[in-house]
Amino acid sequence: MTSNRPYLLRAFHEWISDNGLTPYLLVDAAAEGVRVPPGAAKDGRIVLNVAARAVGQFEIANDRVQFLARFGGISQSVYVPMSAVLAIYAQENGQGMMFQADGAPAEPPPAAPSPDEAPKRPHLRVIK
Protein backbone atom coordinates (compact mmCIF):
# COMPACT_ATOMS: atom_id res chain seq x y z
CA MET A 1 0.00 0.00 0.00
CA THR A 2 1.04 3.59 -0.50
CA SER A 3 1.97 5.79 2.44
CA ASN A 4 -0.88 7.42 4.34
CA ARG A 5 1.32 10.43 5.21
CA PRO A 6 0.22 12.69 2.30
CA TYR A 7 -3.46 11.99 2.99
CA LEU A 8 -3.10 12.71 6.69
CA LEU A 9 -1.02 15.81 5.96
CA ARG A 10 -3.69 17.20 3.61
CA ALA A 11 -6.43 16.43 6.14
CA PHE A 12 -4.61 18.07 9.06
CA HIS A 13 -3.69 21.10 6.93
CA GLU A 14 -7.33 21.58 5.98
CA TRP A 15 -8.58 20.98 9.54
CA ILE A 16 -6.13 23.48 11.06
CA SER A 17 -6.90 26.09 8.38
CA ASP A 18 -10.67 25.60 8.63
CA ASN A 19 -10.43 26.36 12.35
CA GLY A 20 -8.75 29.69 11.65
CA LEU A 21 -5.37 28.56 12.98
CA THR A 22 -1.91 28.63 11.39
CA PRO A 23 -0.55 25.30 10.06
CA TYR A 24 3.16 24.73 10.60
CA LEU A 25 5.30 21.92 9.20
CA LEU A 26 8.29 20.49 11.03
CA VAL A 27 10.76 19.24 8.41
CA ASP A 28 13.98 17.25 8.54
CA ALA A 29 16.11 19.74 6.61
CA ALA A 30 19.00 17.26 6.37
CA ALA A 31 16.91 14.67 4.48
CA GLU A 32 17.78 13.97 0.87
CA GLY A 33 15.97 16.18 -1.62
CA VAL A 34 14.88 18.92 0.81
CA ARG A 35 15.28 22.39 -0.73
CA VAL A 36 15.00 25.25 1.74
CA PRO A 37 16.98 28.50 1.83
CA PRO A 38 20.53 28.08 3.14
CA GLY A 39 20.82 29.02 6.78
CA ALA A 40 17.08 28.73 7.43
CA ALA A 41 17.40 25.36 9.18
CA LYS A 42 18.42 25.02 12.81
CA ASP A 43 19.83 21.78 14.23
CA GLY A 44 18.96 19.99 10.97
CA ARG A 45 15.28 20.91 11.20
CA ILE A 46 13.13 23.75 9.98
CA VAL A 47 9.64 24.90 10.94
CA LEU A 48 7.63 26.29 8.02
CA ASN A 49 4.49 28.40 8.18
CA VAL A 50 2.25 26.94 5.46
CA ALA A 51 -0.83 29.12 6.00
CA ALA A 52 -2.47 30.31 2.78
CA ARG A 53 -1.55 33.92 3.61
CA ALA A 54 2.15 33.00 4.00
CA VAL A 55 2.80 30.85 0.90
CA GLY A 56 2.05 30.81 -2.79
CA GLN A 57 1.49 27.93 -5.20
CA PHE A 58 1.09 25.55 -2.26
CA GLU A 59 0.77 21.87 -3.18
CA ILE A 60 0.70 18.70 -1.13
CA ALA A 61 1.29 15.90 -3.65
CA ASN A 62 1.64 12.23 -2.76
CA ASP A 63 5.44 12.45 -2.91
CA ARG A 64 6.19 16.06 -1.91
CA VAL A 65 5.15 19.39 -0.46
CA GLN A 66 6.16 22.42 -2.48
CA PHE A 67 5.40 26.12 -2.40
CA LEU A 68 6.83 29.62 -2.68
CA ALA A 69 7.57 31.57 0.51
CA ARG A 70 9.41 34.69 1.55
CA PHE A 71 12.62 34.36 3.52
CA GLY A 72 14.26 37.65 4.42
CA GLY A 73 11.88 39.43 2.06
CA ILE A 74 12.94 37.32 -0.94
CA SER A 75 10.52 34.86 -2.55
CA GLN A 76 12.05 31.39 -2.68
CA SER A 77 10.94 27.95 -3.79
CA VAL A 78 10.62 25.29 -1.07
CA TYR A 79 10.56 21.58 -1.88
CA VAL A 80 10.09 18.91 0.79
CA PRO A 81 9.91 15.20 -0.04
CA MET A 82 7.04 13.61 1.84
CA SER A 83 9.43 11.43 3.83
CA ALA A 84 11.09 14.56 5.32
CA VAL A 85 7.86 15.88 6.88
CA LEU A 86 8.08 15.13 10.61
CA ALA A 87 4.94 16.89 11.89
CA ILE A 88 2.10 19.26 11.13
CA TYR A 89 0.55 21.31 13.91
CA ALA A 90 -1.36 24.48 14.70
CA GLN A 91 1.00 27.24 15.80
CA GLU A 92 -1.52 28.67 18.27
CA ASN A 93 -2.24 25.53 20.32
CA GLY A 94 0.19 22.82 19.17
CA GLN A 95 -2.55 20.41 18.08
CA GLY A 96 -1.60 18.28 15.12
CA MET A 97 0.24 15.10 14.27
CA MET A 98 3.82 13.84 14.34
CA PHE A 99 4.95 11.31 11.76
CA GLN A 100 7.37 8.45 12.23
CA ALA A 101 10.66 9.06 10.46
CA ASP A 102 10.99 6.82 7.41
CA GLY A 103 13.27 3.88 8.08
CA ALA A 104 12.93 4.27 11.84
CA PRO A 105 11.74 1.25 13.78
CA ALA A 106 8.18 1.42 15.00
CA GLU A 107 8.00 2.42 18.63
CA PRO A 108 5.74 0.49 20.96
CA PRO A 109 2.93 2.53 22.51
CA PRO A 110 3.96 4.15 25.81
CA ALA A 111 2.96 2.43 29.01
CA ALA A 112 0.07 3.95 30.89
CA PRO A 113 1.38 6.33 33.57
CA SER A 114 0.94 5.32 37.16
CA PRO A 115 -1.47 7.44 39.19
CA ASP A 116 1.51 8.87 41.15
CA GLU A 117 3.20 10.28 38.03
CA ALA A 118 2.40 13.77 36.85
CA PRO A 119 1.29 13.93 33.20
CA LYS A 120 4.02 14.95 30.78
CA ARG A 121 3.68 18.16 28.82
CA PRO A 122 3.58 18.02 25.01
CA HIS A 123 7.04 18.02 23.50
CA LEU A 124 6.29 20.14 20.42
CA ARG A 125 7.41 23.72 20.67
CA VAL A 126 7.17 26.76 18.45
CA ILE A 127 10.49 27.85 16.96
CA LYS A 128 10.58 31.31 15.47
N, C-alpha and C positions, 0 to 999 in steps of 0.2 A: 504494500500500500504506500501511497505517497505520504509525505509528512503532513501533519495537521497544523504545523506552526503557521503557515501563511493564512489559513482559514481563521485560526484563533486570533492572530494579529489583526486581521481586518475587522473581526467582530469586536475586539476590545477597543480598537481605534474608533470605530463607529459609536460604541457604547459610551466611551469617555467623552467624545465630541458632542453626542446627543444630550449629554447631561451638563453641557456648558463648561466643561473642564478642559484642561490643556494636556493632550497626550504627549508623553515623553518616551523616547526609545533609549534603552541602555544597550550599547553596542560594543562588542569586542573589536577594538580598533586595530589590534594586531593580527586579526584573522586574515587569511588569504583572500584577496579580491576587494577588501574594504577600501573605498576611496573617500577620504575626508580631508579637509584642509590640513596641511602640515602644522604641527604645533597645537592643534585643537584638542587632541587626545591627552588624557592625564592618566598615568599608571596603566596604559594599554587599553583604556576604555574611554568612551565618549558618551555623553548624554545629549540627545538631540530633541529639540522642540519640534514636533511634527503637526502642530495645529495648523488648520487651513490658513489662518492669518499670517503664519510664519514661514510657510513654504510655498513653492510654486511647482507645477507639474508633478504633483505627488502621485506615486503609484506603488501599490503593494501587489507585486506579481507573485507567482508561486515559487520563484527562485530568487527574488530580490526585492529590496525596497530602494526606490530612487526618487530624487526630487532636487529642486534648486532651493538654496537657502543663502542668506547673507551671513558672512563671517567678517567682522571688522568692516562692515559697510560694503563689502564686495560680494556680488552674487557668484556662488560656486555650486558646482554639481556634486551631489553626494550619492554614492552607490554603496549599498550594503547587501552582501549575499545573505540570504535568509538564515543560513547557519550561524551568522555572526550576531544575530539579534538575540540578546540575553533576556530582555524584559521590556514590557510596555506598561506604563502606569500613568495615573493622573497626577500632575505636579501638585495640585492643591491638597490632595488627601492621601496620596500614595497607593490608592487602590489600583490593582492591575494584575499582571501575571508575569512570573519569571519562567524562563524556558531552560530546559536542561541543555548544557553545552553538548554539541554534537561530538560523538566519540567518547563522551564521559560515561562511566558506568552508572547505571540507575541506582539511585539512593533509596534505601528502604524508608518507609514512612517513619517519622519520629515517634518515639514512645510517648504515650500519654503522660503528662506531667503529674507528679504526685501532688496531693492537695497542699503539701507544705511548701512547694515551690511557687515562687511568684511568676506570673506569666511573662514571657520574653517579649520585648518590644520588636516591632517590625525592623528588618535590617536594611530596607531600602532607604536611601537618603537622597535629597535633592542636591545636585552639584551644579553650581552656577559658574 
